[in-house]
Amino acid sequence: MQQAKGEKRGYPRWPIGGRLAGRIDAAHNVSFIDISLGGILIEHADIIRPGGTSLLTLLVLGREITLNCRVMRSLVHRPDVEGGGERRLIYRTGLQFLGPSEESLRLIDEYIEFLKGQQPDTKPEARS
């Protein structure tokens, strides 16, 4: 895959489409947007500050893995209104995997291959 000019990502990202479960630092409810061998994009309502590290626990192909991650960026993605009318902001945060084990990388790679098989077009998701 050829990266766009100015693209900093080292790995292609694949959309998850709600097919992954997990949590970050055991306190945040998150949704998973896309994944690569180098990191993951999450969506959540709690503030996560860029520059810090977090523990991410994922259930990948029936196996639980815990990954140490660096918070690369966290931006407001959209406003949201909960059932009771309470307003909140939804953030998207990019996490970089820090020193994942060979076993964790193997599982993530197998999961990406699974995602490729679920899509009629196997091109990675392009983001600007």
N, C-alpha and C positions, 0 to 999 in steps of 0.2 A: 504494500500500500504506500502510495506517495502522500506525504503530509503536505498540507497547505502551507504557504509561505508564512513564517512567523509562528507556526505550530510548535508548541513545546512538549507535547506528549510523546513519550517514547514507545507507547503501545496503543494499538487500536482498541477502542471501547465498543462494548456490545450491550445493547439495551436489554434490561432484565425483565421488564414487563410484569412485575409483581410475582415472579417465580422464585424469590429468595427470601429466607427468613433470617433474622438476627437482631442484634442490638449493639449500641455503642455505650461503653462505660456503664452498662447495666441500668442506666437511668433514663435514657432517651428512647422514645418510640420513633423509629425511623422507617422510611420506605427506601428501597434501593432502586436507583434509576439506571445506572449502567456500571459495567465492570471491565477491567483489563487486568493483565498480569502485573501491572504496576500500581493499581489503585482502584477506587470505587467512588461513585457519586451517590450521595444520599440526600434525602429530603426529610425535613423535620421541623418541629415548632419551637424547639429549645435553642437558645443561643449557644453556639460553639465557636470559640475564638480561634482565628487563624494563628499559626505558628506553634501551637501546642501539640501535644501528642495525646492520643486516645486509644483505648483498647476496643477493638471491634470483634464481636463474636458472630460468626456466620454458621448456618447449617447448610453445608454444601454436599449435595449428593448423599444425604443421610449421615454425614460426619460433621461434628462440630469442630470448628477451628477458631482459634483466637489469634488475631493479628494486631501487632503494634502498628499504629498509623500516625503519620504527621498530618495535621490539618493544614492543607495548602491554601484553601480559600473557603470563605463562607459568605454568601450573599443572599439578600432577600430575593425570593423568587416570585412570591405572589401573596396577596392578602387572603385570609380565609375567615369564614364565619362558622362557629360551632353551632350545634343544635339549639343551644339556649340563647343564641344571638350574640354570644361573646366573640369579639373580633381578635384575631391573632395573625402574626406574620409567619409565613412558611419560608424556610431557608433551604438553599441547596449548598451542600458542602462537599468539596473534593478532598478525598483522603488518599495519601500515598502510603503504600505498604512499606514498612521499615523492617528489613531483614527477615522476610518470611522464610519458613523452613522449606526444604525441598518437597516435603509431603504436602504442605499447604499450597505451594505453587502447582504441584501436580493436580491437586483437586480443583483448583481454580481453572487451570488449563482444560481439564476434562469438562468442567461446567461450561466454559466458553464454547467448547466443541458441541455440547448439548444445545446451547443457545443458537449456535449457527444452524443446527439441524431443525430448529423450531421456526426458522424464518425462511420464507420463500426466496428472499434476496439475501445472500450471505455477506453483504458488504457491512463493515462496521458502521456504527452511527456517526455521522459527521456533526461536529459542533463548532460554532465559531467562538 
